[in-house]
């Protein structure tokens, strides 16, 4: 805090002391409103300038501006729904109340009541007849918040970001509405929303580094879930044929514009379905959400127009590499030849990779960022997809797709592997070839459940934060997470 801020804080603390000394209560316990600001605006938006409605309204919000003009002054108040002008007249309020209101500070929370009218200049306003200070703001609001170069300061003080930037409020409203839309879509189609453990004895369902903790009463390590998949499949075994979970998952990995250690996912599982059914479901769900949020299928994202009109492009991974990277790959090629081709493309390959790993790495480095329009990339190598059913005509590939939009993955889905013997072999192979920090012991409880018989199943995961990034034209995932993870702030 600089000295100027400290001085302003001292001034406001003195005002607080004076209020208390005068018998006022600067922090009220409640306040009864009759309207939100948006309700007033909606009801009276079409009245003519200079009109007095005769309608009385009582609102509450944060004081954002005061403009003194002698015996009549103006102020602005915001609540979570909008902003409205206040008109204050000394001959209506009386001299002492009038001066008291003008002594309030920007940032104070106030309640006001009066008649709704529109000024001759066309500004919808409330002619204040009564008011009350509801909560005294001790810290002054920032004056240059919109030009703030330290973007992390906006994330660290998200409450200020919400106060100062209406676009941020709107983005999080869109996120909430998107989640409601998704829930309604799945509920209407007979899916059951369920909950699975966040604390798991074995992290599973994805290759990722977990967060670890210790449970004192059970005397055992537990892990924050990296995915809910293996528990949701247990429910499919148990006869819950259509389930979904909007879940927080956690991965102890890097932070980027696309990644936050804590993120919101949708996972959906449907018995007697495959990845073709999941493609149709994905198209309907996402297109429905886009239409509900923006009214049409087209959005502008970071200067690119993206059209969610269905059907979306479908292309296999191998064909996508041929089309966009200009090379033809095949599992008939030797591993050395595939690695040489990767080297020619300047794609670094980890020594642990087999043929499937090399092919996936070439796709991720040379193709993925080029797929701007919604595109289903099909048939991923089985080496990189241990939970997915193999393609019947090529065991090197699986019935798996990823949905690419704006050059990044938005959804991932499989025809789920239901053979417990093959599943064990695939997980054992993953233990041998995967990164040590990302592979985990085999979940025997999950395999035990599979051995009772799991019906043919389609599974789908959608990154909700990434979807909301598209809908709000946000360049970073941190823009759509209220409190993203940041490095500890040093004094």
C-alpha positions in Angstrom: 0.0 0.0 0.0 1.4 3.4 -1.0 1.3 6.4 1.3 -1.6 8.0 -0.6 -3.7 4.9 -0.2 -2.8 4.8 3.5 -3.9 8.4 3.9 -7.3 7.7 2.2 -7.7 4.6 4.4 -7.1 6.8 7.5 -9.7 9.4 6.3 -12.3 6.7 5.8 -11.6 5.2 9.2 -12.1 8.6 10.8 -15.5 8.9 9.0 -16.4 5.5 10.4 -15.5 6.6 13.9 -17.6 9.7 13.5 -20.6 7.7 12.3 -20.4 5.4 15.3 -20.0 8.4 17.7 -23.1 10.0 16.2 -25.1 6.9 17.0 -25.3 5.6 13.4 -24.8 1.9 12.6 -22.5 1.8 9.6 -22.9 -2.0 9.1 -26.6 -2.9 8.9 -27.8 -6.4 9.4 -30.3 -6.4 6.5 -32.2 -4.2 4.1 -35.5 -4.8 2.3 -35.4 -4.1 -1.4 -38.5 -3.9 -3.6 -36.6 -4.1 -7.0 -33.3 -5.0 -8.6 -31.9 -2.4 -10.9 -32.5 -4.5 -13.9 -36.2 -4.8 -13.0 -36.5 -1.0 -12.9 -34.7 -0.7 -16.3 -36.8 -3.4 -18.0 -40.1 -2.0 -16.7 -39.4 1.7 -17.7 -37.0 1.4 -20.6 -39.5 2.7 -23.1 -40.8 5.8 -21.3 -40.2 9.2 -22.8 -37.6 11.7 -21.6 -39.0 14.0 -18.9 -41.5 11.4 -17.7 -42.3 10.9 -14.0 -43.7 7.4 -13.5 -45.2 7.8 -10.0 -43.7 4.3 -9.3 -41.8 4.0 -6.1 -38.8 1.7 -5.9 -36.3 0.7 -3.1 -33.0 -0.6 -4.3 -29.6 -1.4 -2.8 -26.1 -1.4 -4.3 -22.6 0.0 -4.4 -22.1 3.7 -4.8 -19.9 4.2 -7.9 -20.1 7.9 -8.6 -21.2 11.2 -7.0 -21.6 14.5 -9.0 -22.4 17.5 -6.9 -24.3 20.4 -8.5 -25.1 22.8 -5.6 -28.6 22.0 -4.3 -29.2 19.1 -6.7 -26.7 16.2 -7.2 -26.4 13.0 -9.0 -25.0 9.6 -8.1 -24.7 6.2 -9.6 -25.4 2.8 -7.9 -24.8 -0.7 -9.2 -26.0 -4.1 -8.1 -25.3 -7.4 -9.7 -28.0 -6.8 -12.4 -27.2 -3.2 -13.6 -26.5 0.4 -12.9 -28.9 3.3 -12.3 -28.6 7.0 -11.7 -29.8 8.7 -8.5 -31.1 12.2 -8.3 -30.8 14.0 -5.0 -32.4 17.4 -4.2 -31.8 19.4 -1.1 -35.4 20.6 -0.9 -36.7 17.0 -0.9 -34.2 15.4 1.5 -33.4 18.4 3.7 -30.1 20.0 4.2 -28.5 17.7 6.7 -29.5 14.4 5.0 -28.5 15.9 1.7 -25.0 16.7 3.0 -24.8 13.3 4.7 -25.3 11.5 1.5 -22.7 13.6 -0.3 -20.2 12.7 2.5 -20.5 9.1 1.5 -17.5 7.6 -0.3 -17.3 5.8 -3.6 -17.6 2.1 -2.8 -20.0 2.5 0.1 -23.0 0.2 0.0 -26.3 2.1 0.2 -30.0 1.6 0.1 -32.2 4.2 -1.5 -35.9 4.7 -2.1 -37.8 7.1 -4.4 -39.7 7.7 -7.6 -38.5 6.3 -10.9 -38.3 8.9 -13.7 -36.4 9.7 -16.8 -34.5 13.0 -17.1 -34.9 15.3 -20.0 -31.6 14.0 -21.4 -33.1 10.5 -21.3 -31.3 9.0 -18.3 -33.5 6.6 -16.2 -33.1 7.7 -12.6 -34.5 7.5 -9.1 -35.5 10.7 -7.3 -34.2 9.8 -3.8 -36.6 10.4 -0.9 -34.9 8.2 1.6 -31.6 6.5 2.0 -29.4 4.5 4.4 -25.7 3.6 4.6 -25.6 -0.2 4.7 -21.9 -0.9 4.7 -19.0 1.5 4.9 -16.1 0.9 2.5 -12.8 1.6 4.1 -10.6 1.0 1.1 -10.9 3.3 -2.0 -11.8 1.6 -5.2 -9.0 1.6 -7.8 -9.2 4.4 -10.4 -7.2 2.8 -13.2 -8.4 -0.8 -12.9 -9.3 -1.1 -16.6 -5.8 -0.3 -17.7 -4.2 -2.6 -15.2 -1.1 -4.2 -16.7 -0.6 -6.7 -14.0 -3.4 -9.1 -15.0 -2.6 -11.4 -12.0 -3.8 -8.6 -9.7 -7.3 -9.0 -11.3 -7.3 -12.7 -10.5 -5.9 -12.2 -6.9 -8.5 -9.6 -6.2 -11.4 -11.0 -8.1 -13.8 -9.1 -5.9 -12.4 -5.8 -7.2 -12.5 -7.2 -10.8 -16.2 -7.9 -10.3 -16.9 -4.5 -8.9 -15.0 -2.6 -11.6 -15.6 -4.6 -14.7 -19.2 -5.5 -15.7 -17.9 -7.7 -18.5 -16.3 -10.0 -15.9 -19.7 -10.3 -14.1 -21.3 -11.1 -17.4 -18.8 -13.8 -18.2 -19.5 -15.7 -15.0 -23.2 -15.3 -15.5 -22.7 -17.0 -18.9 -20.8 -19.8 -17.2 -23.7 -20.4 -14.7 -26.2 -20.3 -17.5 -24.2 -22.7 -19.6 -24.1 -25.2 -16.7 -27.8 -24.9 -16.2 -28.3 -25.5 -20.0 -26.2 -28.6 -19.9 -28.0 -30.0 -16.9 -31.4 -29.4 -18.5 -30.3 -31.0 -21.8 -29.1 -34.2 -20.0 -32.0 -34.3 -17.6 -34.5 -34.1 -20.4 -32.9 -37.1 -22.1 -33.2 -39.3 -19.0 -29.6 -38.9 -17.7 -29.2 -39.1 -13.9 -26.9 -36.6 -12.2 -24.6 -38.4 -9.6 -21.7 -37.7 -7.4 -18.5 -39.6 -7.1 -15.6 -39.3 -4.6 -13.1 -36.4 -4.8 -10.8 -38.2 -2.4 -9.8 -41.5 -4.0 -7.4 -44.3 -2.7 -6.1 -44.8 -6.3 -6.1 -42.0 -8.8 -7.5 -43.3 -12.1 -9.3 -42.5 -15.3 -6.5 -40.4 -16.9 -2.8 -40.2 -17.1 -1.9 -37.3 -14.9 0.0 -36.4 -11.8 -2.3 -36.2 -8.8 -2.4 -34.2 -5.6 -1.8 -36.3 -2.6 -3.0 -36.0 1.0 -3.2 -38.1 4.1 -6.3 -39.3 6.0 -5.5 -39.5 9.7 -8.4 -41.7 10.8 -7.9 -44.2 8.0 -4.1 -44.0 8.3 -3.7 -43.9 4.5 -2.8 -41.7 1.6 -5.6 -40.4 -0.5 -5.6 -38.5 -3.8 -7.7 -35.7 -5.2 -9.4 -37.2 -8.2 -7.9 -36.6 -11.7 -11.1 -37.9 -13.3 -14.4 -39.5 -12.1 -14.4 -42.1 -14.9 -13.7 -45.3 -13.1 -16.4 -44.6 -10.5 -19.0 -43.6 -13.1 -18.3 -46.9 -14.9 -19.0 -48.8 -11.7 -22.5 -47.2 -11.8 -23.0 -48.4 -15.3 -22.1 -51.9 -14.1 -24.7 -51.4 -11.3 -27.5 -50.8 -13.8 -27.6 -47.0 -13.8 -27.7 -46.8 -17.6 -27.4 -43.1 -18.2 -25.4 -41.0 -15.7 -23.4 -37.7 -15.7 -21.4 -35.7 -13.3 -20.4 -32.0 -13.4 -17.2 -32.5 -11.5 -14.2 -30.7 -10.2 -11.0 -32.6 -11.1 -7.5 -31.8 -10.0 -4.1 -32.3 -11.7 -0.8 -31.4 -10.2 0.7 -30.2 -13.4 1.6 -27.0 -15.2 -0.5 -23.8 -15.5 -1.2 -22.2 -18.9 -3.9 -20.3 -20.7 -5.5 -23.8 -21.3 -4.7 -25.4 -17.9 -5.6 -24.8 -14.3 -4.8 -27.3 -11.6 -8.5 -27.3 -10.5 -11.0 -27.4 -13.4 -14.7 -28.2 -14.1 -15.5 -31.2 -16.3 -18.7 -32.8 -17.5 -18.5 -36.6 -17.8 -21.4 -38.6 -19.4 -21.8 -42.4 -19.7 -24.6 -44.1 -21.6 -25.1 -47.9 -21.7 -25.7 -49.6 -25.1 -24.0 -46.7 -26.9 -20.7 -46.2 -28.7 -18.5 -43.3 -29.7 -20.8 -42.5 -32.7 -23.7 -42.0 -30.3 -21.4 -39.8 -28.2 -20.5 -37.7 -31.3 -24.2 -37.0 -31.9 -24.8 -36.2 -28.2 -21.8 -33.9 -28.2 -23.1 -32.0 -31.3 -26.5 -31.6 -29.8 -25.4 -30.6 -26.3 -22.7 -28.0 -27.4 -24.7 -26.5 -30.2 -27.8 -26.2 -27.9 -25.6 -24.4 -25.3 -24.2 -22.0 -27.9 -27.6 -21.2 -29.3 -29.0 -20.6 -25.8 -26.1 -18.3 -24.8 -25.7 -16.3 -28.0 -28.8 -17.0 -30.0 -27.0 -18.3 -33.1 -24.5 -21.0 -34.0 -21.7 -18.6 -34.9 -19.4 -17.0 -32.3 -16.3 -14.8 -32.6 -13.3 -16.1 -30.7 -10.1 -14.1 -30.5 -10.6 -12.7 -34.0 -11.8 -16.1 -35.5 -15.4 -16.8 -36.5 -16.3 -20.3 -35.3 -19.5 -21.9 -36.6 -21.1 -24.7 -34.5 -23.7 -25.5 -37.1 -24.0 -29.3 -37.4 -22.9 -31.7 -38.7 -19.2 -31.1 -37.8 -16.2 -32.4 -39.7 -15.2 -35.9 -38.9 -11.6 -37.0 -39.8 -9.3 -39.8 -38.5 -6.1 -38.8 -36.8 -4.0 -40.4 -39.6 -6.0 -38.6 -42.3 -5.7 -35.3 -40.4 -1.9 -35.7 -40.2 -1.9 -36.4 -44.0 -4.1 -33.4 -44.7 -2.5 -30.8 -42.5 1.1 -32.0 -41.9 1.5 -33.3 -45.4 2.9 -36.7 -44.4 1.3 -40.2 -44.6 1.8 -42.3 -41.5 0.9 -45.9 -40.9 1.3 -48.6 -38.3 2.8 -50.7 -41.1 5.9 -48.4 -40.8 8.7 -49.3 -38.4 9.1 -47.4 -35.2 12.4 -46.1 -36.4 10.9 -44.8 -39.6 8.1 -43.1 -37.7 10.7 -41.4 -35.4 12.7 -40.3 -38.4 9.6 -38.7 -39.9 9.0 -37.0 -36.5 12.5 -35.7 -36.6 12.1 -34.4 -40.1 9.0 -32.5 -38.9 11.1 -31.2 -35.9 8.8 -33.0 -33.4 10.6 -34.2 -30.3 9.7 -37.7 -29.3 10.1 -39.3 -25.8 12.1 -42.5 -25.8 9.2 -44.4 -24.1 6.9 -43.8 -27.1 5.9 -46.7 -29.3 4.3 -46.2 -32.7 1.0 -44.8 -31.3 2.8 -42.3 -29.1 4.9 -41.0 -32.0 1.8 -40.6 -34.2 -0.1 -38.8 -31.4 2.8 -36.4 -30.8 3.1 -35.5 -34.4 -0.7 -34.8 -34.5 -0.5 -32.6 -31.3 2.5 -30.6 -32.5 1.7 -30.2 -36.2 -2.1 -30.5 -36.6 -4.1 -29.7 -33.5 -3.6 -25.9 -33.4 -4.8 -25.7 -37.1 -8.3 -27.1 -36.3 -10.3 -24.0 -35.7 -13.8 -25.1 -36.7 -15.5 -27.9 -34.6 -13.8 -31.1 -35.8 -14.1 -34.7 -34.5 -10.7 -36.4 -34.7 -11.3 -40.1 -34.7 -9.5 -43.4 -34.0 -6.7 -42.7 -31.6 -3.8 -45.2 -31.2 -4.6 -47.8 -28.6 -1.2 -47.2 -26.9 -2.5 -43.8 -25.8 -6.1 -44.9 -25.0 -6.0 -47.7 -22.5 -9.6 -47.4 -21.5 -11.1 -47.3 -25.0 -12.4 -50.2 -27.1 -10.2 -51.2 -30.0 -11.4 -50.7 -33.6 -12.6 -54.1 -34.9 -10.7 -53.8 -38.1 -7.4 -52.4 -36.6 -6.3 -53.3 -33.1 -3.7 -50.6 -33.2 -6.5 -48.0 -33.1 -9.4 -47.4 -30.7 -13.0 -46.1 -31.1 -12.0 -42.8 -29.5 -12.5 -39.2 -30.6 -11.4 -35.8 -29.4 -13.4 -32.7 -30.4 -11.1 -29.9 -31.5 -12.3 -26.2 -31.5 -10.1 -23.1 -31.8 -7.0 -25.2 -32.0 -7.5 -27.1 -28.7 -9.2 -30.1 -27.3 -12.7 -29.4 -26.0 -14.1 -33.0 -25.5 -12.8 -36.5 -25.4 -14.9 -39.7 -25.8 -14.7 -43.5 -26.2 -16.5 -46.6 -27.0 -15.6 -47.9 -23.5 -13.6 -51.0 -23.1 -15.8 -53.6 -21.3 -13.6 -56.7 -21.5 -12.0 -56.9 -18.0 -9.2 -59.2 -19.2 -8.2 -56.9 -22.0 -8.6 -54.0 -19.6 -6.1 -55.5 -17.2 -3.6 -56.1 -19.9 -3.9 -52.6 -21.2 -3.5 -51.0 -17.8 -0.4 -53.2 -17.1 1.1 -52.1 -20.4 0.5 -48.5 -19.4 2.3 -49.0 -16.1 5.4 -50.2 -18.1 5.4 -47.4 -20.7 3.8 -44.4 -19.1 5.5 -41.5 -17.3 6.2 -42.6 -13.7 4.6 -39.5 -12.2 1.4 -40.0 -14.3 0.8 -43.7 -14.1 -0.7 -45.3 -11.0 -1.3 -48.7 -9.5 -4.1 -50.8 -11.1 -7.5 -50.2 -9.5 -8.4 -53.7 -8.6 -11.8 -52.6 -7.3 -12.7 -51.2 -10.7 -11.6 -54.4 -12.5 -13.5 -56.5 -9.9 -16.6 -54.5 -10.8 -16.0 -55.0 -14.5 -15.9 -58.7 -14.0 -19.6 -58.7 -13.1 -20.3 -57.6 -16.7 -20.4 -54.1 -18.1 -22.7 -53.4 -21.0 -21.5 -51.7 -24.2 -21.0 -48.1 -23.2 -20.2 -44.7 -24.6 -18.4 -42.2 -22.5 -17.8 -38.5 -23.0 -15.9 -35.8 -21.2 -16.2 -32.0 -21.9 -14.1 -29.3 -20.5 -16.7 -26.8 -19.2 -14.1 -24.0 -18.5 -12.8 -24.3 -22.1 -16.4 -24.2 -23.5 -17.1 -21.0 -21.5 -13.8 -19.5 -22.8 -15.3 -19.8 -26.3 -18.7 -18.4 -25.3 -17.1 -15.4 -23.6 -14.2 -14.8 -26.0 -11.8 -15.3 -23.1 -8.1 -15.9 -24.1 -7.2 -17.6 -20.8 -8.9 -20.3 -18.7 -8.2 -18.1 -15.7 -10.7 -15.6 -17.1 -13.5 -18.1 -16.5 -12.5 -19.4 -13.1 -13.4 -17.1 -10.3 -10.4 -17.9 -8.2 -7.7 -19.5 -10.3 -4.5 -20.9 -8.8 -1.6 -18.4 -8.7 1.9 -18.4 -7.3 2.0 -17.2 -3.7 2.4 -13.5 -3.5 5.6 -12.3 -1.9 5.6 -9.3 0.4 
